[in-house]
């Protein structure tokens, strides 16, 4: 299902997952089992079947083109929705992979960006400042207070 719905990766230059599919087998109600691939004489049905959301049949098997294993350095921070909108283009340039996770009923968005670490390079240093437990918990306490206030306002 993940491939056939046209799911995408987490980067502006990362292709949708269906583009990594090189062959698939679908079970159709009228034609039985079909084996399709990009190497077919007419690959148009294969291209359609990759993102058919099951309308051409159920995907029984698929073959994905993989990439070599690699390490990623991840940076995570919380930003306002306005900051995310304002910095979106720059964020896509700064990171190969980006995820935004909006926290419902808040103005907070968790931004997770990551970039590959070159083979043989040491792990990048941790960018977290040394904080006390109270300082580390402060953003979560503020978020919960904001959420509780918003919930009470809706009542």
N, C-alpha and C positions, 0 to 999 in steps of 0.2 A: 503494500500500500504506500509506503514512503516514496518509492520511485514513481509510481503511477499517478500521484497527485501533483507532480511537478515541484516537489520540495526542493529547496535551494540550500546552498551552503551558507557560510557566515561571512562572506567577503564579497566586495564589489567585483573582484576579478575571479572569484571562485564560481565555476559553472554549476548549473543545477545538477542534482544527482542523476537525473535521467540521461544526461550527456555522458556519464561514466558507464552506462549500460551498453554492452556490446552484443549481447544476445539474450533472448528470452523465449520462454515456452508459455503459451497461453492455452487455456482450455475454453473452447467456445461452445455455445449451445447448438450451432448448426454445422460447423465444420470440424468438430472434434478438437484434437490437440494440434496446435500450429507451432512450429519452431521457426523463429524469426531472428534475423541478424542484420547488421549493417552491411554484411558481405553479400546479401541476397541480390539477385538480378534487379529486382525492383524493391529497394529498401523503404519505400514510402509507408507500407503497412507497419513495418518495424518501428519507424519514427512515430507514427500515430499511436501504436500500442504502448509505447513507453510511457505516455502520459494520458492514457485513455480512461483513467479512474474506474477501470473495470467494465466499461461499456462494450468493449470488443470481446471480453472474456476474462476469466480469472487468471492472474499470473501464477503459474505453478512453479516456475524456476526462472532465475535470471543470472546472468554472468556480468560482473562488474569489472571494469578496468581499475586497478588499484595503483596507488603511488607508494613509493618507498616509505617505510616508517621514518618519522622525524619528530624532533622535539619542538615544542612551542613555549615561548615565554609569554606569560599571561599577566595583564594589568587589569585590575578591577577597581572601579570607583563608583560613587553615587553622584548623580547630577540631576538638576532640575529638568523638566520637560523642555523648557525654553532653551536651556544650555545645550541640550541634545539637538534640538532643531538648529540652533545657531552654529554648532560645531560639527554637524553631521558630515559634511564634505571633507573637512580636515581630518575627522576621525577615520573615515574610509581610506584616506591617503596614508595615515599614520600606522594603521594596522592592516595586516592581510586578512584577518578574521575579526568580525565584530558581532556582538550580541547585545541587544537592548532588552532589558526585562523591566517593564513598567510595574510599579507596585500599586495595585488598585486603591482608589480613594486617597491617593497622595499625589504630590507633585514630584515624587522621587522615581528615578530610573537608574537601575544598576547597569553600568556599562562594562562589558568585558571585551577587551581587545587582546589579540595575540599575534605574535610574529614568529616565524621559524628561527631556531637557533642553528647556526651553521655547524655542520659535522666537525667534531673535534674542538669546537669552542667550549670554554667553560660556561657553566650556568651563569646568566646575568645576576648581579647582586640583587638581593631583596630590597625593594624600595620602601618597605614599611618603616616608619619611624618607631623608635622605642617608646611605647605608650604604657601608662599604667592600665590596670584592668578597668577602672572607672572611665578613663579616657577612651578606651576601645569600645566600651559599651554605650557611650554617650549618643552616637548616631542612632543606634537601635532604640534607646529610650525615647529620643526625640521623635523618631518615626512612629513609635507606638502611641505617644501622646497625641501627635497630629492625627493619627488614624482614629483614636478614641474620640477626639473632639469632632472630627468629621462625622463619625457614626452617631454621636449624640445630636448633632445638628440635623441629621436626617430624621430623627424620631419625632 
